[in-house]
Every structure is written in structure tokens, then in C-alpha cells.
Amino acid sequence: MPSSRVHWREDAACRLLTDPDELFADSAGQNRSKAVCTGCPVRTECLADALDNHLEWGVWGGMTSRERRVLLRRRPEVASWRQVLEAADKRTAPRAG
């Protein structure tokens, strides 16, 4: 995902939130938090960063901490989530015709 930006966070949809603590909501507020990630241009990079760094709190890349823990337990062999997620993006990207 080459880009001229310094860091993916510069393009994150959540940077526009008036209260960033919304991303660290309790279970009732997590769906609202996850909705911020829908359509975010850097969702994959955000999720990969959270998984690669085992971030324990908050919604990152559209996944809650619980969802990320489940994924990490299911796939302990993954050394780089960035590589896994980028490869998945390439497989699912619409082809130009």
C-alpha cells in the first residue's frame, strides 16, 4: 500500500471524531465505534497494526479487542498480519476489465 503519507493514521476516519474515547467504549457502544471504521481507507493497515502489536483495548480496524483476541488465538502461526491482510485485500479487490 504505497503512499506519500508519513503514517496510515493521517488518513484514518476516526481522526475526525470529536471524542476519540468513543473507540474505547464498553460493549454497548462498540457497534457505534465499529461503524466509524466502515469505509475507512486505512482499515486494513489499522487492523494489521493492532494485531501485530497485540493491542488490548479499543476498536481498531473494525474489530473489538475480544474479536482480535479470538483471531490471534485461532491463527498463532501468523508472524505478520499486515502481510496476511494485504494478500487478502489483493485477492478480493475488483479486477479492472
Backbone bond lengths (Angstrom), bond angles and torsions (degrees), N, CA, C in turn:
res aa  C-N    CA-C-N  psi(-1)  N-CA   C-N-CA  omega(-1)  CA-C   N-CA-C  phi
1 M - - - 1.438 - - 1.526 110.12 -
2 P 1.316 117.51 67.27 1.448 120.29 -178.91 1.521 111.42 -64.67
3 S 1.319 115.07 145.80 1.449 120.06 -178.42 1.518 109.26 -162.73
4 S 1.335 116.47 160.11 1.450 120.24 177.80 1.526 111.45 -87.19
5 R 1.295 117.47 -5.71 1.459 119.85 -179.88 1.521 110.54 -72.36
6 V 1.319 115.94 153.80 1.456 121.43 -179.05 1.519 110.08 -75.06
7 H 1.307 117.35 -41.71 1.465 121.51 -177.99 1.521 109.13 -147.12
8 W 1.316 116.27 146.90 1.466 120.46 -177.44 1.514 112.51 -58.05
9 R 1.314 117.80 -27.40 1.475 120.30 -177.31 1.524 112.56 -61.92
10 E 1.330 116.84 -22.95 1.466 120.55 178.92 1.528 111.66 -61.17
11 D 1.331 116.88 -27.11 1.459 121.41 -177.36 1.529 113.67 -105.49
12 A 1.318 117.49 5.11 1.458 121.53 -176.01 1.529 111.70 -69.52
13 A 1.314 115.60 136.31 1.468 121.24 178.95 1.532 111.19 -61.75
14 C 1.317 117.22 -32.97 1.467 120.69 -175.75 1.530 112.76 -71.57
15 R 1.321 118.24 -13.87 1.459 119.93 179.72 1.521 111.32 -64.54
16 L 1.342 116.19 -18.07 1.455 121.17 -178.65 1.530 113.30 -89.79
17 L 1.328 117.21 -3.83 1.468 119.91 179.60 1.523 110.29 -64.86
18 T 1.314 115.78 139.30 1.462 119.11 176.69 1.521 110.78 -74.36
19 D 1.343 116.01 -26.90 1.462 120.55 177.73 1.530 109.25 -130.40
20 P 1.341 116.81 94.84 1.473 120.02 -178.54 1.529 113.61 -59.69
21 D 1.330 117.46 -18.56 1.466 120.07 177.46 1.524 111.85 -63.48
22 E 1.345 117.23 -15.30 1.470 120.91 176.69 1.527 110.83 -57.17
23 L 1.323 117.09 -29.30 1.468 120.93 -178.99 1.522 112.25 -75.51
24 F 1.312 116.32 -6.14 1.462 121.57 179.49 1.528 110.32 -118.66
25 A 1.327 115.48 35.28 1.463 122.77 -176.92 1.519 111.27 -72.33
26 D 1.335 114.78 161.73 1.461 119.71 173.98 1.527 108.31 -72.35
27 S 1.301 116.66 -178.58 1.465 120.38 -172.88 1.527 113.06 -57.34
28 A 1.315 118.02 -34.29 1.466 120.32 -178.88 1.527 111.51 -67.73
29 G 1.305 118.22 -32.77 1.459 121.44 -177.64 1.520 114.53 -93.31
30 Q 1.319 117.13 -2.42 1.462 119.27 -175.72 1.517 113.61 -66.91
31 N 1.312 118.65 -34.57 1.468 119.97 178.41 1.521 111.25 -64.62
32 R 1.335 116.99 -38.31 1.468 119.96 175.37 1.523 109.87 -64.40
33 S 1.321 115.90 -40.16 1.464 120.25 178.84 1.516 111.44 -64.34
34 K 1.334 116.46 -43.00 1.462 120.94 179.79 1.525 111.27 -65.07
35 A 1.327 117.27 -30.66 1.463 120.79 179.95 1.526 111.53 -63.74
36 V 1.324 117.34 -29.12 1.463 121.32 177.08 1.527 109.96 -61.21
37 C 1.326 116.36 -32.91 1.473 121.76 -177.50 1.524 113.24 -76.48
38 T 1.316 116.98 -20.77 1.464 120.67 -178.81 1.519 109.19 -61.19
39 G 1.298 116.41 122.54 1.456 121.18 179.49 1.518 114.93 79.48
40 C 1.320 118.11 2.50 1.461 120.52 179.35 1.534 108.99 -65.70
41 P 1.334 117.79 132.50 1.463 120.25 -176.56 1.528 114.42 -69.03
42 V 1.314 117.30 -15.34 1.474 119.50 -178.44 1.530 111.56 -119.87
43 R 1.305 116.06 24.72 1.463 120.86 -177.72 1.528 112.34 -56.58
44 T 1.322 117.72 -43.98 1.460 121.48 -179.22 1.523 111.10 -63.75
45 E 1.322 116.62 -44.99 1.464 120.45 179.69 1.530 111.01 -63.53
46 C 1.313 116.30 -39.93 1.465 121.72 179.25 1.523 110.78 -63.24
47 L 1.330 115.98 -48.01 1.458 120.42 -179.75 1.526 111.08 -63.84
48 A 1.325 116.84 -42.90 1.465 120.57 179.03 1.518 110.68 -60.43
49 D 1.322 116.84 -42.47 1.467 120.98 179.41 1.526 110.61 -62.33
50 A 1.332 116.15 -43.97 1.465 120.37 -179.85 1.527 111.53 -64.31
51 L 1.326 116.85 -41.56 1.467 120.42 -179.82 1.527 111.35 -71.78
52 D 1.322 117.17 -44.65 1.464 120.42 -179.17 1.523 112.34 -63.97
53 N 1.326 116.16 -30.09 1.469 120.43 -177.96 1.525 113.19 -103.47
54 H 1.340 116.53 7.36 1.468 122.74 178.02 1.529 112.01 49.67
55 L 1.341 116.20 48.61 1.460 120.12 177.57 1.528 108.63 -65.81
56 E 1.304 115.68 129.70 1.460 120.37 -171.36 1.517 114.75 -93.05
57 W 1.315 118.99 -19.70 1.462 120.48 -172.54 1.506 111.14 -126.39
58 G 1.305 115.57 150.49 1.451 121.70 172.05 1.517 114.96 89.09
59 V 1.320 113.64 173.11 1.460 122.31 176.23 1.527 106.90 -96.85
60 W 1.322 115.86 124.97 1.465 122.97 179.56 1.519 107.18 -134.06
61 G 1.314 116.71 128.51 1.457 120.28 177.75 1.515 113.82 59.65
62 G 1.318 116.88 25.49 1.462 120.97 177.83 1.518 114.66 85.28
63 M 1.323 117.25 8.03 1.468 120.17 179.37 1.527 110.40 -121.50
64 T 1.321 115.31 140.74 1.455 120.69 175.31 1.527 109.83 -77.78
65 S 1.309 115.89 168.75 1.468 119.95 178.27 1.526 110.72 -61.22
66 R 1.301 116.96 -38.43 1.474 120.39 178.85 1.532 110.72 -64.10
67 E 1.327 117.00 -45.56 1.465 120.97 179.31 1.527 111.35 -61.77
68 R 1.333 116.19 -39.39 1.467 119.22 178.72 1.530 111.22 -67.59
69 R 1.319 117.27 -40.08 1.476 120.09 178.23 1.523 110.94 -60.55
70 V 1.329 116.83 -42.82 1.466 121.07 178.79 1.527 109.84 -60.61
71 L 1.318 116.95 -46.63 1.459 121.50 -179.99 1.531 111.33 -62.08
72 L 1.312 116.82 -43.54 1.469 120.43 179.38 1.527 111.33 -63.84
73 R 1.325 117.16 -37.44 1.479 120.22 177.83 1.525 111.16 -68.73
74 R 1.329 116.56 -36.81 1.473 120.78 -179.53 1.518 112.78 -69.57
75 R 1.321 116.25 -31.91 1.462 120.60 -174.22 1.529 111.42 -126.11
76 P 1.328 118.47 60.59 1.475 120.50 -176.96 1.532 113.18 -66.06
77 E 1.329 116.96 -16.75 1.467 120.61 -177.84 1.528 113.07 -78.25
78 V 1.324 118.27 -11.90 1.464 121.24 -176.17 1.530 109.41 -73.64
79 A 1.329 114.94 121.26 1.466 120.80 178.94 1.522 111.18 -91.27
80 S 1.338 117.29 -31.47 1.459 121.10 -179.45 1.523 109.69 -136.52
81 W 1.309 116.03 105.16 1.464 120.06 177.39 1.512 110.61 -68.27
82 R 1.312 117.31 -28.53 1.461 120.04 177.53 1.533 109.42 -58.32
83 Q 1.324 117.21 -46.79 1.462 121.00 179.56 1.531 111.45 -63.60
84 V 1.319 116.78 -43.11 1.467 121.09 -179.44 1.529 110.63 -62.96
85 L 1.321 116.54 -47.02 1.463 120.56 -176.86 1.523 112.03 -71.24
86 E 1.320 118.00 -37.35 1.462 120.37 177.49 1.529 110.38 -65.89
87 A 1.335 116.42 -40.09 1.467 119.75 177.39 1.526 110.46 -63.51
88 A 1.321 117.27 -40.54 1.466 121.24 178.19 1.524 110.44 -64.76
89 D 1.327 117.51 -40.00 1.468 120.94 177.67 1.519 110.74 -61.21
90 K 1.314 116.47 -41.58 1.474 120.34 -179.59 1.519 111.14 -64.91
91 R 1.330 116.82 -37.55 1.474 120.60 -179.94 1.515 111.60 -69.82
92 T 1.326 118.27 -30.93 1.468 121.00 -175.27 1.517 113.04 -99.56
93 A 1.329 117.92 -5.23 1.478 120.29 -179.36 1.522 110.09 -65.79
94 P 1.326 116.14 138.99 1.471 118.74 177.43 1.526 110.21 -64.66
95 R 1.292 115.68 139.80 1.465 120.89 -179.09 1.530 109.95 -88.73
96 A 1.314 114.59 138.56 1.479 119.78 176.79 1.525 108.37 -71.42
97 G 1.262 116.66 139.99 1.441 117.36 -175.16 1.432 113.03 -127.89
